C-alpha cells in the first residue's frame, strides 16, 4: 500500500516543531531570557495601563464633584478622543481598535506592523481614551502590547518565523494574564484563540510566559505602580486575593437554569457582535480613515449620553462591583445592559484603543443578575453563580472561547467550585452563538478588514 503524503499543513507543523526544538537546544538560555523578559514587558505595560486609567478616572470623578456632568463629560470625551486619535494617526495607525485583531492577523500570516513603537503608542493612547470616558477595557490593548513586546524580543533573538508566532501569541496571553491576574486564562486564550495549537513544545513556551507575566505583575504592583492593586504583604509574600467572595452552591435544578441562561446570553451575544460589526462598518463608510474626527465626535457623544445618566454610570469600575456583588435591582441591571450594549458599540466604531472583554463581562453579568432576579421572583430560588456564569457566557459566545471565558470568570472569585456551573453556561452560549455564525467577533473583523483592503487594491 502506498503511503499517503502528508498535507502541506502537516509538513509546515513538522518543520515548525523542528525549528523551535532546534532553537531550544542550541540557544536555550537566550530563549528562557526572552520568555521571562516578554512576561516582564507584558506585565509592565499592563500594570502601567491599569494605573494610568485609574489615575485619569479619579481625576475625572474629581471634576464631576465640582462641575456639572453635562459640561465635564462631553469636553473630556472630545479632548480624550482628540489626543488619543492624534497619537495613533501621527505615530502608529495600527494601534487603533482593540488590538486583538492585529495580533490574530499577524498569527494568520498577514502583514501587520509590530514592535515596541506600536506597543508604546497603544499604551498612552489607550490610557487617554479609556480614562477620558470611552467605555472599553484594558485587555485588548494588553494583548497587542504584550504581542508587540514579544515580537521585539524575538527580533532581537533573531528567532525563526515559527518561534516568532509562538512568542507573539504567548505575549498576547501574557497581557491577559497581567490585566486579569489570570495566568491560566491567559494561557488558554493564547492556545484557544490566538494559536489554535496543542503542540507540547508550544504549550510549554506559552505557559512559561503567561505565568511569568502574572508573577511580574504581582511584583510591580507591590512596588506601588498600580495604586488600585493589593495582594502583597512584605511580611507574608504574595497573597491569592479574591476580587469577589461568593457562597457557591450547585443543586441539580440549577443545571436547567444555567442552560437557560446560556441560551439567552448566546442569542444576545450574537446580536451584540452583529451590532458592533455593523457600527464599525458604518463608521468607516461615513468617515473613512479620518480617525481623529471619529474619535472626537464619539467622545463628545458618549460624554453627552453618560452625562444624563445617574451617577452610578459615571464610574464603570464601581458599576461592575455593584453588578458582581448582586446588589443591583432588575432596573439597574437591565439599564446597565442597554447602556453598555449601545455605548460600547459606538466606542468600538470610533477606532478607540480599547478592548471588548471588559464590556462583555459586564454585559453578561448584568443579564445574569436580571435573569436571576426574575427566576427568584417566579420560583423563589436562583443559582448563586448566575452573575459570574453570565459573565463567562457572554465572553464565550462573542469570542468563541468557552474555556478561556470560564477561567476569566474563575479569576474573579478564585473558587474552584464555580468552574462547573460557569462552564455549563459558557458551552451552552458558545453552541447557541455558533448556530448563527461559526466565527468569533474578532475573526469577522479580520475578514472584513481583509475584504476592504482587497477592494481598495
C-alpha positions in Angstrom: 0.0 0.0 0.0 1.3 3.4 -1.0 1.9 5.9 1.8 -0.3 8.9 1.7 1.8 12.1 1.5 1.3 14.4 4.5 -0.6 17.6 3.7 1.1 20.9 3.3 -0.2 22.0 6.7 1.2 18.9 8.4 4.5 19.5 6.7 4.6 23.1 8.0 3.8 21.9 11.5 6.6 19.4 11.4 9.0 22.0 10.1 7.9 24.5 12.7 8.3 21.9 15.6 11.8 21.1 14.4 12.9 24.7 14.1 11.6 25.5 17.6 13.2 22.4 19.1 16.5 23.2 17.4 16.4 26.8 18.8 15.7 25.4 22.3 18.6 23.1 22.1 21.1 25.5 20.6 20.1 28.7 22.4 18.0 27.6 25.4 19.3 30.2 27.8 18.5 33.1 25.4 15.1 31.6 24.8 14.4 31.4 28.6 15.5 35.0 29.0 13.3 36.1 26.1 10.3 34.4 27.7 11.0 36.0 31.1 11.5 39.4 29.6 8.4 39.0 27.4 6.4 38.3 30.6 8.0 41.3 32.3 7.2 43.6 29.3 3.6 42.4 29.1 3.2 42.8 32.9 4.8 46.3 32.9 2.7 47.6 30.1 -0.4 46.0 31.6 0.2 47.4 35.1 1.1 50.9 33.7 -2.1 50.8 31.6 -4.3 50.0 34.6 -2.5 52.6 36.8 -2.8 55.3 34.1 -6.5 54.6 33.5 -7.1 54.6 37.3 -5.4 58.0 37.8 -7.3 59.6 34.9 -10.6 58.2 36.0 -10.0 59.5 39.5 -9.3 63.0 38.1 -12.4 62.7 36.0 -14.5 61.9 39.1 -12.9 64.8 41.0 -14.0 67.2 38.2 -17.5 65.8 38.4 -17.7 66.7 42.1 -17.0 70.4 41.3 -18.6 70.9 37.9 -21.8 69.6 36.2 -21.7 66.3 34.3 -23.2 67.9 31.1 -20.1 70.1 30.9 -17.3 67.8 32.1 -18.1 64.5 30.3 -18.5 65.8 26.7 -15.5 68.0 27.0 -13.3 65.3 28.4 -14.6 62.8 25.9 -13.8 65.1 23.0 -10.4 66.0 24.3 -9.6 62.4 25.0 -10.6 61.4 21.5 -8.5 64.2 20.1 -5.3 63.4 22.0 -5.6 59.6 21.6 -6.6 59.8 17.9 -3.7 62.2 17.2 -1.2 60.0 18.8 -2.4 57.0 16.8 -2.7 58.8 13.5 0.7 60.5 13.7 2.8 57.7 15.1 1.2 54.3 14.8 -2.0 53.8 12.9 -2.1 50.1 13.7 -2.5 51.0 17.4 -6.2 51.8 16.8 -9.0 49.4 17.8 -9.0 46.6 20.3 -5.6 45.2 19.4 -6.8 41.5 19.5 -7.5 41.5 15.7 -4.0 42.9 15.0 -2.3 40.0 16.8 -4.7 37.4 15.3 -4.0 38.8 11.8 -0.2 38.6 12.4 -0.6 35.0 13.5 -2.5 34.2 10.4 0.5 35.3 8.3 -0.9 38.7 7.3 1.2 41.9 7.1 0.7 43.8 10.4 3.0 46.5 11.8 4.6 45.2 15.1 7.2 46.4 17.5 7.8 48.5 20.6 6.6 51.7 18.9 3.1 50.2 18.4 3.0 49.0 21.9 4.1 52.3 23.4 1.6 54.3 21.4 -1.1 51.8 22.3 -0.3 52.3 26.0 -0.6 56.1 26.0 -3.4 56.4 23.6 -5.4 53.7 25.4 -4.9 55.3 28.8 -6.1 58.6 27.4 -9.2 57.2 25.6 -10.4 54.9 28.4 -9.5 57.4 31.2 -11.5 60.1 29.4 -14.6 58.1 29.3 -14.6 55.6 26.4 -16.4 52.6 27.9 -13.9 50.0 26.8 -11.5 47.7 28.6 -7.7 47.3 29.0 -7.4 43.7 27.9 -7.4 44.3 24.1 -4.6 46.8 24.3 -2.8 44.5 26.8 -2.9 41.7 24.2 -1.5 43.9 21.5 1.1 45.5 23.8 2.2 42.0 25.0 2.4 40.7 21.5 4.4 43.7 20.4 6.9 43.3 23.2 7.2 39.6 22.3 7.8 40.4 18.7 10.6 42.7 19.5 12.2 40.1 21.8 12.0 37.5 19.0 13.6 40.0 16.6 16.5 40.7 18.9 16.8 37.0 19.3 16.9 36.6 15.5 14.5 33.7 16.0 12.9 31.7 13.1 9.4 32.7 12.0 7.8 29.7 13.7 9.1 30.8 17.1 8.1 34.4 16.5 4.5 33.3 16.0 4.6 31.3 19.2 6.2 34.0 21.4 3.8 36.7 20.0 0.8 34.6 20.9 2.4 34.0 24.3 2.9 37.7 24.7 -0.8 38.3 23.9 -1.8 35.7 26.5 0.6 37.3 29.0 -1.2 40.6 28.5 -4.5 38.9 29.5 -2.7 37.2 32.5 -1.4 40.6 33.7 -4.6 42.5 33.3 -7.0 39.9 34.9 -4.5 38.3 37.3 -5.4 35.1 35.4 -2.4 33.2 34.2 -4.4 30.1 33.3 -6.9 32.3 31.4 -4.1 34.0 29.5 -2.5 30.6 28.7 -5.7 29.1 27.5 -6.6 32.2 25.5 -3.2 32.1 23.6 -3.8 28.4 22.8 -7.6 28.5 22.2 -8.0 31.8 20.3 -4.6 33.0 19.0 -2.7 29.9 18.1 -5.3 27.1 17.8 -2.5 24.7 18.7 -1.9 22.0 21.2 1.7 21.0 20.4 3.6 20.2 23.6 6.6 22.5 22.8 4.2 25.4 22.1 2.2 24.7 25.3 5.4 24.8 27.3 6.6 28.2 25.9 3.2 29.8 26.3 2.6 28.6 29.8 6.0 29.8 31.0 5.4 33.3 29.5 1.9 33.8 30.9 2.8 32.6 34.4 5.9 34.9 34.4 3.7 37.8 33.3 1.3 37.2 36.2 4.3 36.9 38.7 5.9 40.1 37.3 2.6 41.9 37.6 2.4 41.0 41.3 5.9 42.3 41.8 5.3 45.5 40.0 2.0 46.1 41.9 3.8 45.5 45.2 6.2 48.4 44.3 3.2 50.7 44.1 3.0 51.1 40.3 -0.7 50.2 40.4 -2.5 52.2 43.2 -5.7 50.2 42.8 -4.0 46.8 43.3 -3.5 44.9 46.5 -2.4 41.3 47.2 1.2 41.6 48.5 2.3 41.7 52.1 6.0 42.2 52.6 5.9 40.1 55.7 3.9 37.3 54.2 4.6 37.4 50.4 2.1 37.1 47.6 -1.5 36.8 48.6 -4.1 35.0 46.4 -6.8 37.6 46.6 -10.4 37.1 45.7 -11.9 40.1 44.0 -15.3 38.9 44.9 -16.4 36.4 47.7 -19.1 34.1 46.6 -21.0 31.4 48.5 -21.2 28.8 45.8 -23.9 26.1 45.8 -24.8 23.9 42.9 -28.1 22.0 43.0 -29.5 19.6 40.4 -32.2 22.1 39.4 -29.5 24.7 38.8 -28.4 22.8 35.7 -31.6 23.7 33.9 -31.4 27.3 35.0 -27.8 27.6 33.8 -28.6 26.1 30.4 -31.5 28.5 30.0 -29.2 31.4 30.9 -26.7 30.2 28.3 -29.3 30.1 25.6 -30.5 33.7 26.4 -26.9 35.0 26.5 -25.9 33.2 23.3 -28.7 34.9 21.4 -27.9 38.4 23.0 -24.2 38.0 22.5 -24.6 37.2 18.8 -26.9 40.2 18.4 -24.2 42.3 20.2 -21.5 41.0 17.8 -23.6 42.0 14.7 -24.3 45.4 16.2 -20.7 46.2 16.9 -19.6 45.0 13.4 -22.3 47.0 11.7 -21.4 50.1 13.7 -17.7 49.7 12.7 -18.7 49.2 9.1 -21.0 52.2 9.1 -18.3 54.4 10.8 -15.8 53.5 8.1 -18.4 54.3 5.4 -19.1 57.7 6.9 -15.6 58.8 8.0 -13.2 56.5 6.2 -9.7 56.7 7.7 -10.3 60.0 9.5 -9.7 58.5 12.9 -9.3 61.8 14.8 -12.7 63.1 13.7 -14.3 59.7 14.5 -12.9 59.7 18.0 -13.6 63.3 18.8 -17.2 63.0 17.7 -17.6 59.7 19.5 -16.0 61.1 22.7 -18.4 64.1 22.7 -21.4 61.9 22.0 -20.5 59.3 24.6 -19.9 62.1 27.2 -23.3 63.6 26.4 -25.0 60.3 26.8 -23.4 59.4 30.1 -23.9 63.0 31.5 -27.7 62.4 31.5 -27.5 59.1 33.2 -27.4 58.6 37.0 -24.1 59.0 38.8 -23.8 55.2 39.1 -22.9 55.1 35.4 -20.1 57.7 35.7 -17.6 55.1 37.1 -17.7 51.8 35.3 -15.4 50.1 37.8 -17.9 50.7 40.6 -20.8 49.7 38.4 -19.1 46.4 37.7 -18.7 45.9 41.5 -22.4 46.6 42.0 -23.3 44.0 39.4 -20.8 41.4 40.5 -21.9 41.6 44.1 -25.5 41.2 43.1 -26.6 44.3 45.0 -28.3 46.0 42.0 -32.0 45.5 41.3 -33.6 44.5 37.9 -33.9 48.0 36.7 -30.2 48.8 37.3 -29.1 45.5 35.8 -31.2 46.0 32.6 -30.2 49.7 32.4 -26.5 48.7 32.6 -27.0 46.1 29.8 -28.8 48.6 27.5 -26.4 51.5 28.1 -23.2 49.3 27.6 -24.7 47.5 24.7 -25.1 50.6 22.7 -22.3 52.8 24.1 -19.5 50.2 23.7 -20.6 49.6 20.1 -20.2 53.3 19.5 -16.8 53.4 21.2 -15.6 50.4 19.2 -16.8 52.0 16.0 -14.7 55.1 16.7 -11.5 53.1 16.5 -10.6 53.9 20.1 -7.8 51.8 21.5 -9.7 49.7 24.0 -10.9 46.1 24.4 -14.3 44.5 24.4 -13.7 41.7 27.0 -14.4 44.1 29.9 -17.7 45.3 28.5 -18.6 41.7 27.6 -18.1 40.7 31.2 -20.3 43.5 32.5 -23.0 42.8 29.8 -23.1 39.1 30.8 -23.1 39.8 34.5 -25.9 42.3 34.1 -28.1 39.8 32.2 -27.2 37.1 34.7 -28.3 39.3 37.6 -31.5 40.4 35.9 -32.4 36.8 34.9 -31.5 35.6 38.4 -33.9 38.2 40.0 -36.7 37.1 37.7 -36.2 33.4 38.5 -36.1 34.2 42.2 -39.4 36.1 41.9 -41.1 33.3 40.0 -39.6 30.2 41.8 -38.1 31.5 45.0 -34.7 30.1 44.0 -31.8 31.2 41.9 -28.3 29.7 41.3 -25.7 31.6 43.3 -23.4 31.5 40.3 -25.7 33.3 37.9 -23.8 36.6 37.7 -20.4 35.0 37.1 -21.9 32.4 34.8 -23.4 35.2 32.7 -20.0 37.0 32.6 -18.3 33.9 31.2 -21.1 33.0 28.9 -21.1 36.4 27.1 -17.3 36.3 26.6 -17.6 32.7 25.4 -20.3 33.5 22.9 -18.6 36.6 21.4 -15.1 35.3 21.3 -15.9 31.6 20.8 -13.5 30.7 23.6 -15.5 28.9 26.3 -12.5 27.6 28.3 -10.9 31.0 28.4 -14.1 32.6 29.4 -14.6 30.1 32.2 -11.1 30.8 33.7 -11.6 34.6 33.4 -14.8 34.3 35.5 -12.9 32.0 37.9 -10.1 34.6 38.3 -12.6 37.0 39.9 -13.5 34.6 42.7 -10.6 32.1 42.9 -13.1 29.5 43.9 -12.8 26.1 42.1 -16.4 25.3 42.9 -17.5 27.9 40.3 -15.9 26.2 37.4 -18.5 23.6 36.7 -21.6 25.9 36.6 -19.8 28.5 34.7 -18.5 26.0 32.1 -22.1 24.7 31.6 -23.3 28.2 30.7 -20.2 29.0 28.6 -20.6 25.9 26.5 -24.3 26.5 26.0 -23.9 30.1 24.9 -21.0 29.1 22.7 -23.1 26.4 20.9 -26.1 28.7 20.5 -24.0 31.5 19.0 -22.3 29.1 16.6 -25.7 28.2 15.2 -25.8 31.7 13.7 -22.1 32.2 12.8 -19.1 29.9 13.5 -16.6 32.8 13.6 -15.9 35.0 16.6 -16.3 38.7 16.5 -12.6 39.1 16.1 -12.4 36.7 13.1 -15.2 38.6 11.4 -13.4 41.9 12.0 -10.3 40.5 10.4 -12.2 39.1 7.4 -14.0 42.4 6.8 -10.8 44.4 7.0 -9.2 42.0 4.5 -12.1 42.3 2.2 -11.9 46.1 2.4 -8.2 46.1 1.6 -8.8 43.7 -1.3 -11.4 46.1 -2.7 -9.2 49.1 -2.3 -6.3 47.3 -4.1 
